[in-house]
Amino acid sequence: MKQSKLFIFLLIVALFQCLATEAFSFSLEDKVFKTKLKNGITVLIMERHISPTVALYIRHRIGAVDEDEGETGAAHMLEHMMFKGTKTIGTKNYAAEKKILAAIEKTGAALDIEKQKGEKANAKIIEQLSAQLKIFQDQHKKYVIPSEIDRIYTQNGGSDLNASTSQDITTYQVSLPANKIELWARIESDRLLNPVFREFYTERNVVMEERRQRTDTNPDGKLYEVFMSTVYSTHPYRNPIIGWPQDIIRYSPSMMKKYFEKYRAPHKTVIAVVGAVNTKDTLKLINKYFGAIPASFNKEKEIPAEPKQTEERRVEITFDSNPMMIIGFHKLNFPAYDDYVFDVLETILADGRTSRLYNLLVTQMRIADSVLVYNGMPASRYPNLFTIFAKPRHPHTNADLEKEIIAQLEKIKAVPVTTEELTRAKNKMRMDFIQRLDSNPRLAATLSYFEALVWDYRYFSDYLKNIEKVTAQDIQQAAKTYLNKENRTIAVLERKKD
């Protein structure tokens, strides 16, 4: 009796999942309103009257991959500066503040020029300019209202306020009571029309410290940076999002203003609104505020393809840390079918304790402390990587772990994955998909992400259909095509010896 009830329960769950995803896929176009403003901004609006809130996302199709040589990290730095306010937000008296900002920029530029002379720099001039810069910065503080954007949102019921920079996209997000959407439109359009890059040199130092903590003194960050600069020989995916230190220290307000003009291009911008709103009224409001942003005709930067890898690459670093390793293989990005195939393989190999690599290496053999697999590193606008991260368990070594991981990848090529593994992986991915539909922020994030990336949010609605098509033979063939020694890069971190 218990088994019968369990079977019926599982059948109902499976049926519900199937109907839920099919219904969502079928009706998504009916639920999402999509249009373009005259200046080129794409707008997605989805009404969901389940709570009196609204999730708001702005995505700019520009990230670290779009930076010019010598300007790595510019997108990340600009994200920092966009929280410094505008001509009306974050200031007590912009007319007076503007004069001090001009003096700061002029003095800071002169100081940078002198420092960049290296051994030929005049120490006395550096000292004088540094003292003068500090005087101007101290004077400037009396005009600044710190973190005013954050404060305004918080006082008006805002949550999930965040921003992020990736290789492909820069994102600004917040959730608000639905009756505060005009407040959001005023703030965000003002940031794009009238930004003021306050506290520039102070923030540049903050970014340098951020880099030091996340990369220079962090074993995981250091290994990842070395891995990416090895696996990519020419493509800008090889550059860190935070930037190389020699570039960060050369940032200037004038350079940032120039980069901002590319950054805010309306035809590279997507706005997503999901929540208790009226589509017609919301569109009118968005057009009122964001329609004033001037159109841009800058073309997307042409980036040459990464040359085909023809032999294994290896790199080793030493660090006062436990050993770890990264193994990566070049592959196609979505919407190529093989990308769906590798999503399924990722789940089979390392998603959960019953997954193949975790169960074998961590649970059974106990030679690994952790093993993670990611399809699509570091981003998705261009061909990317299928990547394995692993940490050996003492007394086992990176070499021990590498041997077993490679053996398992070879097994994937030689023997098709089981029906049980394939079914379990697809069920897991189906549940993850459904969870994306359970909140306004997740929906807004997903719709805006795919719209900004492939100019079609409907990629998301067709995702499960493509996953369901994946067969054991597809996985075996993809493994044979991509998971080869000549297409492999291995980066290892070994503990520094005394």
C-alpha angles and dihedrals in degrees: 000000000000091000091050092052091047091051092050091047092051090046091053092048091049092048092048091050092049094048093044095053095040092048092048092048092047097048102034094100089051092051100044120068112205128187143144127237117229090259092056104261111144115224126198119188125182120180114218112167097187095112134006093258138098133207116216125196131179116190125187115200092224129093144140092311090065097056122114123237110284092022101081112151093027093123091051093047091049090053087058092049094049089069092058093085139240139268089288103027121066097015137096095197116004095183090060094036092055092066092053091047090054091052091048092051094048093047094043091051091051091048092051092050091053094046091050090062087078113194090006093058118119108240093201093054090048090052093049094047092046091053092047092048091053091051091053092045091052090049090049094056093072090064098047128094102198121225093355094154090056091046094051093050093046093049089052096053098268122162138172089037105171147133132203140183123211134172090268110025144023117216138197119187142173139158120220142169105281092244090061097063093108090056088056092049092051094049098043097043089048089053089055096043104037112018118166116203098216124178090015100162092042090052091047088059089049090055091049089053090046089054091048092053098041100040120004095051098023117088095204092048093044094050092047092051092050091046094052093047088052102042090050113051100181112355114103090238081085091071121086117249090231090053137239113292093239089058098043093056090055097055114126133184090245091053090048092050090052091050091047091063089061091041099057097044104146094217088060094048129095125189119196123191119185123172147051098345139123109243097215095047093044093051091049090052094047091049091049094056107025096035089075092067106105118246117253128209098193109137121228112268113264109234119192115234119261109260114253111267111237104177139031116274124208133185131176131194131182125224138162090257143089113285122265139166144206125207119190138181128194115241143157121282125228141313083045110106092234088065090064089048092055091048088060092045090051089056093047093050105043117356105115137346094290093053117116103252097036094048093047103038102032105027106029109025094026092209095124133058090198142355125190131179126201128185114203105030127196098004143319114243090086135027108298144178144282101218138189122198118193141168120201121228115236127289089024120087140220087257091056091049095045091053093054095043093051090047090055092049089051088051090055088056094046102041126033115242113259125264088241092055092047093048093046091050094050092048090051092049091048091054091047088051093052091050088059088065098054101085141036094238093052092049093046090048094049098043094047093045096057093039091054093044104043100006091243123090088190090079085083095054092052094046099098092046089059093043090053090056093059113109134191087252091055090054092047092050094047090050091051091049100047113013095076133129094244090054094046132104121189124191120184134187116208126191113262110251120232 
